[in-house]
Amino acid sequence: MAQIFHRSTNVLAKVSIFGALFILVGIGWAVGAFVRSPYVTGVGVSVQQPVPFSHKHHVADVGIDCRYCHTSVEESAFAGIPPTKTCMNCHAQLWTEAPMLEPVRESYRTGKAIEWVRVHKVADFVYFNHSIHVKKGIGCVTCHGRVDQMALTWRVNTLYMEWCLECHRNPERFVRPREQVFSMTWEPPKDQLALGKKLVADYKIQRLESCSVCHR
């Protein structure tokens, strides 16, 4: 039987197949890069708020403890958003006429809560409990970064499952003494693994990797 296609079509077919594979790999890489980009994760991106609240000023300069505003962080899953009254404990006496604080004063007058834009939020199908992490010696900085250096708050970590599992699989690398959980300046010692292994045993920390731990 006579040859229908020219021999060169074999080369063309091979090039097309390998080219398609490279294109598919490239698309996969591009999608992976996109879902981990700041545009999607919000990492490193500060968001506009109704009031330009500065953690740097309130934490580093004034010395306010995390728990003054986030009152439920030690007892419940939700860390808590401070009511306007908490802000007015100070601002009824300080910067009482500052234009940028007018939304705070209006909220206090009307009783309508300030609509803060949430910065740290896991997916709706994920269960996260602040109190258990605090009790097990996981510092605020581990997840939220050095908020005491943030004039406007941004997300430091992706909050993706792979990031959570890094700690769940190796808690000794991240755990700190409970009395240092709310410290912004505490630095892990050179023998962090030795300290971590001791704290893992003392605090009875389990390496929880079952799906049902977070997906309920």
Number of C-alpha atoms within 10 A of each C-alpha: 3 4 6 6 8 8 9 8 10 11 11 10 11 11 12 12 12 11 12 12 12 12 12 12 12 12 12 12 11 12 12 11 12 13 12 15 13 14 11 11 17 18 18 14 15 14 14 12 15 14 14 13 17 16 21 18 16 15 17 18 11 10 12 14 14 19 14 10 16 15 15 17 20 17 14 13 15 15 18 14 15 16 17 20 15 12 15 15 10 11 17 12 9 10 11 13 12 10 10 13 17 14 16 21 21 14 16 17 10 8 12 12 14 18 11 12 10 11 17 16 11 13 9 7 9 14 13 16 15 18 17 15 18 20 16 21 23 23 24 19 17 16 16 16 17 18 21 22 16 17 15 17 26 19 21 20 17 22 17 12 11 10 12 15 14 12 17 17 13 16 23 21 18 18 29 25 17 16 10 16 20 17 16 20 11 13 10 15 11 8 8 16 17 13 17 22 17 14 20 22 11 10 15 10 18 13 14 14 12 8 9 10 11 15 11 8
